[in-house]
Structures are given as structure tokens and as C-alpha cells.
Amino acid sequence: MGHSSSRAALIYQHMTSDRDRAIADRLGAMIRDGGGGASG
């Protein structure tokens, strides 16, 4: 993956997984609340 160590790669992978989950949770909340659509 281009990281200096396998530990660094695992840390990065974990951090991006957490961030992906946070984004998905926020998008889900926006959709449930009706605030995520561009339809007028």
C-alpha cells in the first residue's frame, strides 16, 4: 500500500473505515430527516 510498515497500513485502514462509517451515518440521517434531497 506504500506505507512504511504494515502497522501504519493497518492504522490507516482503520481510520478510513471509521471515517466511511461516519459519512454513511450522516448521509443516512440526512435522508431520514428529509434534508438530503435536491428535488424541489
C-alpha positions as CSV (number, residue, x, y, z in Angstrom):
1,M,0.0,0.0,0.0
2,G,3.0,2.3,0.0
3,H,3.2,2.7,3.8
4,S,6.4,2.5,5.8
5,S,5.2,-0.5,7.8
6,S,2.3,-3.0,8.0
7,R,1.3,-1.3,11.3
8,A,1.0,2.0,9.5
9,A,-1.2,0.4,6.8
10,L,-3.5,-1.1,9.4
11,I,-3.8,2.2,11.3
12,Y,-4.7,4.0,8.1
13,Q,-7.1,1.3,7.0
14,H,-8.9,1.5,10.4
15,M,-9.1,5.3,10.3
16,T,-10.6,5.3,6.8
17,S,-13.1,2.7,7.8
18,D,-14.2,4.8,10.8
19,R,-14.5,7.9,8.5
20,D,-16.5,5.9,5.9
21,R,-18.9,4.8,8.7
22,A,-19.3,8.4,10.0
23,I,-20.1,9.7,6.5
24,A,-22.6,6.9,5.9
25,D,-24.3,7.5,9.2
26,R,-24.6,11.3,8.5
27,L,-25.9,10.7,5.0
28,G,-28.5,8.2,6.4
29,A,-29.6,10.7,9.0
30,M,-30.0,13.4,6.3
31,I,-32.1,11.1,4.2
32,R,-34.3,10.0,7.1
33,D,-34.8,13.7,8.1
34,G,-35.6,14.7,4.5
35,G,-32.7,17.1,4.3
36,G,-30.6,15.3,1.8
37,G,-32.5,15.6,-1.4
38,A,-32.0,18.0,-4.3
39,S,-35.6,17.6,-5.5
40,G,-37.5,20.8,-5.3
